Amino acid sequence: MQHIKAILGVLVITLLLAGCVNKTKQFGAHVAKLRVEQTYNLDATQENLGVIPVGSGERMESAYQVYTGKQDSELKGTESQFLEGFGE
């Protein structure tokens, strides 16, 4: 009786593990795709020049404060309060 239980146990475990078999031949393709998508784009600065807002004054200052999360009182006198000449 013990012998039959052991054989049935092995058979059940074998069938359960057989259901987990993955027949895809592209093992790791998803990870490779994610790695490529998450790689730093070295040309992003040049590609996104049209996104940089042009201007100065109060509108740029308020946009910069929202972007950085800093207020006027938190900025030192030597810190640029917006990117001068960045889009040129």
N, C-alpha and C positions, 0 to 999 in steps of 0.2 A: 504493500500500500504506500509506503514511504517513497518507493522507487517511482511509482506512477505519479505521485504529487510533484516530485522533483522534475520529471519529464514534462508534465503539464505546465509547471511554473516556467521552465526554460522556453517552452513553446509559446506561452502567452507573452513573455518578455520579448522574444524574437519577433513576434507579430507586432507588438507595440513599437518596437524600434524600427521595424520595416516601414511603418507608417510615417516615420520622420525623415525618410530618405528624400533628398532634394536632387532632382535629375537635371537641374539647370547647368549649362556649361559655362555660364558667365559668372561664375563665383567670384565675388569681389568687384564686379563691375559697378555696382551702386556706390561702394566706398570710393572707387577711383573717380567716379563722376562727381561726387561731393567734394573730393579733394581738389579737383580742377575748378569747380565753381567757387570754392572758398579761397583760392590762391589770390594773393594781392595783385591787383592790376597796376602795373607800373606806369601805364599810360593814362590813368584815371584823371590826373590833373589836367592834361591837355584835352582829353575828351569831354570834360565837364566845364570848360571855360564859359560856355553859354549859360551855365546855371548860376554863376557868380553874379550877384546883384551889383549894379553900378550906381554910385551915388555917394553922398556924404551928408553930414549934418544929423539932424534929430532923428530922421527915419532910419538911417544906417545905425546910429547909436542904439536905438531901441531894439532893432533887429539883432545887433551884436550882443546886447545884454540878454535877450531871450536865448540866443544860441549858446552863449557861454554860461549863463546862469549867474553872472556877476553883475553887480550894480556899480554905479559911478564911484561910490565910496570905497568899494573893494579894490578898485584898480589903482595901481601906482602911477605916478606921473610919467615914468619911463615906458610904460606898457602902451603899445598901439591899441587904440580903441576900435579900429577897423583895419582891414588889410589894405594898406596903401600900395598901389601899383601891382597887385597880385594878378589881375586879369590882363595886364599889358604884355 
